[in-house]
Every structure is written in structure tokens, then in C-alpha cells.
Amino acid sequence: MSDRGDIRRNVLEDGDVAVAILNRGCITQDWQVPLRSARVPVVLGYADPADYAHNPNSLGIIAGRVANRISGAGFTLDGVRYALPANEAPNHIHGGPEGLHARLWDMQPDGARAVRLSLVSGHGEGGYPGRLDLVVMISLKGDALTYDMRATSDRPTLLNLAQHSYYSLGAESCRDFHVTLPASRYTVNDGARIPTGEISAVAGQTFDFRAGRSIAEADPDGQGLDMNFVLDRGQARVAGNGLVLEIETDQPCLQLYTGQYLTAEHAPLPGQRHAAFAGICLEPQAYPNAVNTPGFPIPLVTPDRPYHQRTTVRIYQEDAA
């Protein structure tokens, strides 16, 4: 069930950088960085924290229990069939309508630059087996924000968390952003954006980002991208509007989504406009729909095999590298 109660907000600060975290869904609501003698917001967010109770675009959340899509809104684990909410019918996405993003986490500041968020997700919540004890540490050091995500379970279950900020870099559109992604392969999707099981080479495709190219070059017809890349190295780089974003992650894949379906739902942060292509999502994660795709490694958590993900995002002025 969705938690009801007070939404809390904690601001991390280091020098001229400030990041606002909400206890609802571990949401990164705001991230301000210096740019040309001013501070600009570099992630899309709603001005009022209460508005995140209706967040169909998943702005800033930690998606889970299983990020991305699960075909047929269900899976079989150890011979037992589990039915999940079909919130992108007929499939399941980002843990369903009552996923981790809908919960109020316990939030404890750790000095001025870090915050600890914890949550117990009970057996059967969202249709998933197992009690999960989750801890997300979010820490700011200079221009780098680190998400350290851990969990233990009392029985085998699935867990695939993904941080889901829309990075605007203070610009109105991400179409001109220059993306470099060390990924020579991607998981081929069907018409419902469900992996077919085929892993194909990016060579010769417009979306081959290995040497770097703009979103407009990778998506010349303007339909947008929403696809999962298999990383050769756990890195990504985006440059735009005089800023550089760099990601380092221990996850095997990264979902790149150019925000073509983004809609204006609530009053945005000052100076922002929420519309198609207003931000780019870069979501480090495990292989999507792995539990239903033969050959994909299943993101399994057991009492003897806890979960851990560490992802760091740096955003800085291009001439300050």
C-alpha cells in the first residue's frame, strides 16, 4: 500500500552544489550546480513535494522492486507463479503502482552531505515474494552524487533497482545533448519494448554512441529512444548546455530514455518546462525482463546473496574538468 503521512525533504550541500532528496520513493527532487556565475537545476522536478503522490513519469525515483518491464505482468520462481499489477498493460513496469517509489522511507541525515533512507518491504508487496530490508545511502562530495543501494531478503526474490532522474542540465531540450556510451551491444525489443532475448551489435546503427554523438543524430526521425544498452564499461558521459554529466556504475546495463513521452503533470521547479525531450534518463540496472528471458542473468536476491548497487553521477561545468 502507499504510505500516507508527512513527506520529508533533506538538502545535501557541498560548496555551490545542493541536492534535495525526498523520503517518498528516495526521490531526487532537485540538484543545483554552478553554471556561468549562477546556479541552475539539472534534474527535472516538481516544486511541491506533495505532488509526487501522482508521478506517472517517475521523476527522480528509485524504481523497484524490479525496474523496467516484466512481460505478461508475472513470473515463475522456484516453481511458483507470481502475478504482478499490469500497470503498462499487459506488462508490469517499475514495480507497479505501489512499488518502492510510492513508499515513505525512513530518512536519517548523516551530516550535511549524506542521507540514509531505509525501508522494509513485506513479503507479497506488489506481488513479489520475500521480505526486503532496503538501505539507500545518498552522498554528495563536490560535484559527485553517489547512490549506494543495499538489500537483504528472507527468501529468494527479484530485485533490480534503478535511479530514474531526468537530466535537463538546465536546458529546455536534450535533443542537442552529446552522449558517449561504451556499449557495443543492446537488447533488442519487440513493439511493447520487451526484450526478445536477442543481444545485437550497435555497429552501423544510428544509436551507436561509442564514439559519441548527439541525441538528434542518434534519433533522426525524432521518435525518441527508450532502449537498454549492455555496457562494455560501467560508464556514460553526456555534454550539453555547458555542463558535463558522467556516470560510473557497477551495473551491467543502462537504459537510455530521451523523455519523448514526458508530460506536464504539476508545477515544475522554477525555470523548468516539462514536455517531450525536456530531460534524458540514464538508468543503470540489470538486464530487463531477465526472469522471463532465457539467457539473461536473473537479478536474484537470497538470504545468502544480498543486493548491492553503487552508482555515482558527476555534473560539472564543461570548462572546469
Residue, then its C-alpha position, 0 to 999 in steps of 0.5 A: m500500500s502507499d504510505r500516507g503521512d508527512i513527506r520529508r525533504n533533506v538538502l545535501e550541500d557541498g560548496d555551490v552544489a545542493v541536492a534535495i532528496l525526498n523520503r517518498g520513493c528516495i526521490t531526487q527532487d532537485w540538484q543545483v550546480p554552478l553554471r556561468s556565475a549562477r546556479v541552475p537545476v539539472v534534474l527535472g522536478y516538481a516544486d511541491p513535494a506533495d505532488y509526487a503522490h501522482n508521478p506517472n513519469s517517475l521523476g527522480i525515483i528509485a524504481g523497484r522492486v524490479a525496474n523496467r518491464i516484466s512481460g505478461a505482468g508475472f513470473t515463475l520462481d522456484g516453481v511458483r507463479y507470481a502475478l504482478p499489477a499490469n500497470e503498462a498493460p499487459n506488462h508490469i513496469h517499475g514495480g507497479p503502482e505501489g512499488l518502492h517509489a510510492r513508499l515513505w522511507d525512513m530518512q536519517p541525515d548523516g551530516a550535511r552531505a549524506v542521507r540514509l533512507s531505509l525501508v522494509s518491504g513485506h513479503g507479497e508487496g506488489g506481488y513479489p515474494g520475500r521480505l526486503d530490508l532496503v538501505v539507500m545511502i545518498s552522498l554528495k562530495g563536490d560535484a559527485l552524487t553517489y547512490d549506494m543501494r543495499a538489500t537483504s531478503d528472507r527468501p529468494t526474490l527479484l530485485n533490480l533497482a534503478q535511479h530514474s532522474y531526468y537530466s535537463l542540465g538546465a536546458e529546455s531540450c536534450r535533443d542537442f545533448h552529446v552522449t558517449l556510451p561504451a556499449s557495443r551491444y543492446t537488447v533488442n525489443d519487440g513493439a511493447r519494448i520487451p526484450t526478445g532475448e536477442i543481444s545485437a551489435v550497435a555497429g552501423q546503427t544510428f544509436d551507436f554512441r561509442a564514439g559519441r554523438s548527439i541525441a538528434e543524430a542518434d534519433p533522426d526521425g525524432q521518435g525518441l529512444d527508450m532502449n537498454f544498452v549492455l555496457d562494455r564499461g560501467q560508464a556514460r558521459v553526456a555534454g550539453n548546455g555547458l555542463v558535463l554529466e558522467i556516470e560510473t556504475d557497477q551495473p551491467c546495463l543502462q537504459l537510455y530514455t530521451g523523455q519523448y513521452l514526458t508530460a506536464e503533470h504539476a508545477p515544475l521547479p522554477g525555470q523548468r518546462h516539462a514536455a517531450f525531450a525536456g530531460i534524458c534518463l540514464e538508468p543503470q540496472a540489470y538486464p530487463n525482463a531477465v526472469n522471463t528471458p532465457g539467457f539473461p542473468i536473473p537479478l536474484v536476491t537470497p538470504d545468502r546473496p544480498y543486493h548491492q548497487r553503487t552508482t555515482v553521477r558527476i555534473y560539472q561545468e564543461d570548462a572546469a574538468 
